Amino acid sequence: MAILNNSGVHISFDCEDMIEDLRDDLDDFDKAHKVYACCRLDQGVKIIYDYTYDLNDEPKPVMAEGDWTEETTIGELLSYCIMQNNVLDYCDNILDLFDEMNWSVKEFSDYFSLPDDLLKRWLYGTEKCPEYVLHLMNDKLIADNKVPR
């Protein structure tokens, strides 16, 4: 899928190594742990190509002119990296993902370890499913070879 730019072109960036590093970091840190993502624009799409825990650490990430850093969390960064790396189409909303799986609410909530009532609020539109959670759900389905595509 990569990321769709304003011209309708999917932009991707190979970041398998960074994804692996982030998953390893989750052994030591919480998903909400703050990091700094190194970003640049590619055809109008933000590409994240590196990260650091402290902007004062040595060695500093190599950044070109025009690049910038953004504070984020490990969980959000992992989700974004998976999205920019992945060539598969992710379901971009919870209802489509739920419909595509053809599972009951109970099966779906159990698989993702979600409370049934929270899933129902997302499905009925009374609350919005966070985008990073949706990406992590897609990633889990792909990793477990459960996506019926």
DAGIUR-V349689 format. One record per helix or strand of 3 or more residues. SS is the DSSP state (@ for helix, = for strand). FROM is the first residue (numbers start at 1). TO is the last residue. If there is no record, write none. Layout:
BEGIN
<<SS FROM TO> <SS FROM TO>>
END
This chain:
BEGIN
<<@ 16 25> <= 34 42> <= 45 52> <= 68 73> <@ 74 85> <@ 94 101> <@ 105 111> <@ 116 124> <@ 131 143>>
END
